[in-house]
Amino acid sequence: MAGVVAIVGRANVGKSTIFNRMVGERISIVEDVAGVTRDRIYAKASWLTKEFSVIDTGGIELENASFTTQIKMQAEIAIEEADVIVFVVNGREGITKEDEYVARLLQKSRKPIILVVNKIDDNQFRDYIYEFYALGVGDPIPVSGSHGIGIGDLLDQIINQLDLQDEETNEDEISFSIIGRPNVGKSSLTNAILGEERVIVSNIEGTTRDAIDTPFVKDGQKYRVVDTAGMRKKGKVYENIEKYSILRALTSIEKSDVILVVIDGETGIREQDKHVAGYAHEAGKGVVIVYNKWDLVDKDEKTMQKKQKEIYEQFKYLDYARIVFTSAKTGQRVDQIFPLIQESYENSRKRVQTSVLNDVLVDAQLMNPTTTFNGGRLKIFYANQVAVCPPTFVLFSNDPQYLHFSYKRYLENRLREAFGFEGTPIHIICRKRD
């Protein structure tokens, strides 16, 4: 299971530089001025074949300077979201009162903490790291974000911590998240699924303050549901609601096998619905579309069919997802969600025999031969399934640039027809045969 790593520390210690080193791109703006990073940045990183997500945060300050309250809140939220916390300090400046404040904040989180002493550019500064033991958050790792020194050691530590957590996961458990824009009925749906008033329900956007992770058993199957949190805290909106809702959706998507994308049947499909659902698709997770508040929809015998057509038109990239029309309030069709979760989970882990896979692809090319594209005609010699979650297939061909996107889509449809990959995306990779 992929994990989430938050980079935390006071302003101007080099968090964004380290973030860019970890993810391999210059995503965060790097400037030698305190408080430049004001929004949390979220990106993918990988090390030793293991992928994880990284959150870069703004600095935490004690003084009530510009943006300080917002930056402090962003860091606290990132701490909540993270499986592992990277605490960055400036080795050239020694321990400051802000470092001590951050250390106390992190100790309360009870999350694994990796202490990184930045700006240790050569051996003459190496002895500077020892005073940071006084922070009481573990052994310091010397790094230089600007030169890349020690980043490999940091990534090794991150992977070790994430692997320890993976060992604790339950293989028999299906984990699913309930995502959607504010006030679509996520909390009500969670309560209906659990059969109890587990989550506070209100028609005010952002009532749910925390992501609530709840294990339960249904018909002998173990599940874990995450109701993604709302947008507000202590009566104030500390950050852009849409950004925060998407971050919360992203962090829960990372830890889930299947995603329930909830749409408000009363207000209909909005643009933000497409943004949130797009992240589930891009993450390669199984998806079930839950059209909620069905009790509030004016309908006749053809309404469900019309709505289903509209949903697939609006979410073209989710044509593999099953749709269920529910009312969390009345409990209508909530039980129908569970077979769809199981179907999506099982299909995302399905493996296809190589000989049968190649037979299907040969038949597909005979029925619909490739046409000339980019100055040549594609020839597929053979194929292998190389991964699950999602099912991933590599096509070995004469030249990948001859594969038109419409023909790739045709092959995907043939694989679905032949092997039944309902509820899960499929990845097709075309490579040149050596």
Long-range contacts (C-beta under 8 A, 24 or more apart in sequence): 1-165, 1-166, 1-169, 1-254, 1-255, 2-50, 2-51, 2-52, 2-53, 2-254, 2-255, 3-52, 3-53, 3-83, 3-84, 3-162, 3-165, 3-166, 3-254, 4-52, 4-53, 4-54, 4-55, 4-81, 4-82, 4-83, 4-84, 4-251, 4-254, 4-255, 5-45, 5-52, 5-53, 5-54, 5-55, 5-82, 5-83, 5-84, 5-85, 5-86, 5-158, 5-162, 6-54, 6-55, 6-57, 6-75, 6-78, 6-79, 6-81, 6-82, 6-84, 6-85, 6-86, 7-54, 7-55, 7-56, 7-57, 7-86, 7-88, 8-57, 8-60, 8-75, 8-78, 8-79, 8-85, 8-86, 8-87, 8-88, 8-102, 8-106, 9-59, 9-60, 9-87, 9-88, 9-89, 9-99, 9-102, 10-59, 10-60, 10-61, 10-89, 10-96, 10-98, 10-99, 10-101, 10-102, 11-35, 11-36, 11-58, 11-59, 11-60, 11-61, 11-71, 11-98, 12-59, 12-90, 13-59, 13-88, 13-89, 13-90, 13-118, 13-119, 14-88, 14-90, 14-118, 14-119, 14-145, 14-146, 15-56, 15-57, 15-59, 15-88, 16-41, 16-56, 17-118, 17-145, 17-146, 18-86, 18-88, 18-116, 18-118, 18-143, 18-145, 18-151, 18-154, 19-43, 19-54, 19-56, 20-145, 21-145, 21-148, 21-151, 22-54, 22-151, 22-154, 22-155, 23-54, 27-56, 28-56, 34-59, 34-61, 35-59, 35-61, 35-65, 35-66, 35-67, 35-68, 35-71, 38-67, 38-70, 38-71, 38-74, 39-74, 39-239, 39-243, 40-74, 40-77, 40-78, 40-247, 42-247, 42-250, 45-155, 47-155, 47-156, 47-158, 47-159, 48-155, 48-156, 48-159, 50-159, 50-162, 50-163, 52-158, 52-162, 53-250, 53-251, 53-254, 55-81, 55-82, 55-247, 59-98, 60-98, 60-101, 60-102, 60-105, 61-98, 62-97, 62-98, 62-101, 69-238, 70-238, 70-239, 73-233, 73-238, 73-239, 74-238, 74-239, 75-102, 75-105, 76-105, 77-244, 77-247, 79-105, 79-106, 79-109, 79-111, 80-109, 80-210, 80-211, 81-211, 81-247, 81-248, 81-251, 82-111, 83-111, 83-112, 83-161, 83-162, 83-165, 84-111, 84-112, 84-113, 84-114, 84-158, 84-161, 84-162, 85-109, 85-111, 85-112, 85-113, 85-114, 86-114, 86-116, 86-154, 86-158, 87-113, 87-114, 87-115, 87-116, 87-137, 88-116, 88-118, 89-115, 89-116, 89-117, 89-118, 89-132, 89-135, 89-140, 90-117, 90-118, 90-119, 91-117, 91-118, 91-119, 91-120, 91-125, 91-128, 91-129, 91-132, 91-142, 92-119, 92-125, 92-128, 94-128, 94-131, 95-131, 95-132, 95-134, 95-135, 99-135, 100-135, 103-135, 103-136, 103-137, 106-137, 107-136, 107-137, 112-161, 112-164, 112-165, 113-137, 113-138, 114-138, 114-141, 114-154, 114-157, 114-158, 114-161, 115-139, 115-140, 115-141, 116-140, 116-141, 116-143, 116-154, 117-141, 117-142, 117-143, 118-143, 118-144, 118-145, 119-144, 119-145, 119-146, 120-144, 120-149, 120-150, 121-146, 121-147, 121-149, 170-222, 170-224, 172-222, 173-215, 173-222, 173-223, 173-224, 174-221, 174-222, 174-223, 174-224, 174-257, 174-258, 174-341, 174-342, 174-345, 175-223, 175-224, 175-225, 175-226, 175-255, 175-256, 175-257, 175-258, 176-223, 176-224, 176-225, 176-226, 176-256, 176-257, 176-258, 176-259, 176-260, 176-341, 177-225, 177-226, 177-228, 177-249, 177-252, 177-253, 177-255, 177-256, 177-258, 177-259, 177-260, 178-225, 178-226, 178-227, 178-228, 178-260, 178-262, 178-290, 179-228, 179-249, 179-252, 179-253, 179-259, 179-260, 179-261, 179-262, 179-276, 179-277, 179-280, 180-228, 180-261, 180-262, 180-263, 180-264, 180-273, 180-276, 181-242, 181-245, 181-264, 181-270, 181-272, 181-273, 181-276, 182-206, 182-230, 182-231, 182-241, 182-245, 183-264, 184-262, 184-263, 184-264, 184-273, 184-292, 184-293, 185-262, 185-264, 185-292, 185-293, 185-328, 185-329, 186-227, 186-228, 186-262, 187-227, 188-292, 188-328, 188-329, 189-260, 189-262, 189-290, 189-292, 189-326, 189-328, 189-334, 190-214, 190-225, 190-227, 191-328, 192-326, 192-328, 192-329, 192-331, 192-334, 193-225, 193-334, 193-337, 194-225, 199-227, 205-230, 205-231, 205-232, 205-241, 206-230, 206-231, 206-232, 206-237, 206-241, 207-232, 209-233, 211-248, 211-251, 211-252, 218-338, 219-338, 221-338, 221-342, 223-341, 226-252, 226-255, 226-256, 228-252, 242-272, 242-275, 245-272, 245-276, 246-275, 246-276, 246-279, 249-276, 249-279, 249-280, 250-279, 253-279, 253-280, 253-283, 253-285, 254-283, 256-285, 257-285, 257-286, 257-345, 257-348, 257-389, 258-285, 258-286, 258-287, 258-288, 258-341, 258-344, 258-345, 258-348, 258-423, 259-283, 259-285, 259-286, 259-287, 259-288, 260-288, 260-289, 260-290, 260-337, 260-341, 261-287, 261-288, 261-289, 261-290, 261-318, 261-321, 262-290, 262-292, 263-289, 263-290, 263-291, 263-292, 263-311, 264-292, 264-293, 265-291, 265-292, 265-293, 265-294, 265-296, 265-297, 265-307, 265-325, 266-293, 266-296, 266-297, 269-310, 269-311, 269-314, 273-314, 274-314, 274-315, 277-315, 277-318, 278-317, 281-317, 281-318, 281-425, 284-389, 284-390, 284-425, 284-427, 285-348, 285-390, 285-424, 285-425, 286-341, 286-344, 286-345, 286-347, 286-348, 286-390, 286-423, 286-424, 287-318, 287-320, 287-321, 287-344, 287-423, 287-424, 287-425, 288-321, 288-322, 288-323, 288-324, 288-337, 288-340, 288-341, 288-344, 288-423, 289-315, 289-318, 289-321, 289-322, 289-323, 289-324, 290-323, 290-324, 290-326, 290-337, 291-323, 291-324, 291-325, 291-326, 292-326, 292-327, 292-328, 293-327, 293-328, 293-329, 294-325, 294-326, 294-327, 294-332, 294-333, 295-327, 295-329, 295-330, 295-332, 296-327, 320-416, 320-421, 320-422, 320-423, 320-424, 320-425, 320-426, 321-423, 322-422, 322-423, 340-423, 343-422, 343-423, 344-422, 344-423, 344-424, 345-423, 347-391, 347-420, 347-421, 347-422, 347-423, 347-424, 348-388, 348-389, 348-390, 348-391, 348-423, 348-424, 349-388, 349-389, 350-388, 350-391, 350-419, 350-420, 350-421, 350-424, 351-385, 351-388, 351-391, 352-385, 352-391, 352-415, 352-419, 354-383, 354-384, 354-385, 356-418, 357-383, 357-384, 357-385, 357-393, 357-415, 358-382, 358-383, 360-414, 360-415, 360-418, 360-419, 361-395, 361-411, 361-414, 363-414, 364-410, 364-411, 364-414, 368-407, 368-410, 370-402, 370-404, 370-407, 371-404, 371-407, 372-402, 373-402, 373-403, 373-404, 373-407, 374-401, 374-402, 375-402, 376-401, 376-402, 377-402, 378-402, 378-403, 378-404, 378-407, 378-430, 381-433, 386-429, 387-427, 390-424, 390-425, 390-426, 390-427, 391-421, 391-424, 391-426, 391-427, 392-426, 392-427, 392-428, 392-429, 393-426, 393-427, 393-428, 393-429, 394-429, 394-430, 394-431, 395-428, 395-429, 395-430, 395-431, 396-431, 396-432, 396-433, 397-430, 397-431, 397-432, 397-433, 398-432, 398-433, 399-432, 400-430, 400-431, 400-432, 403-430
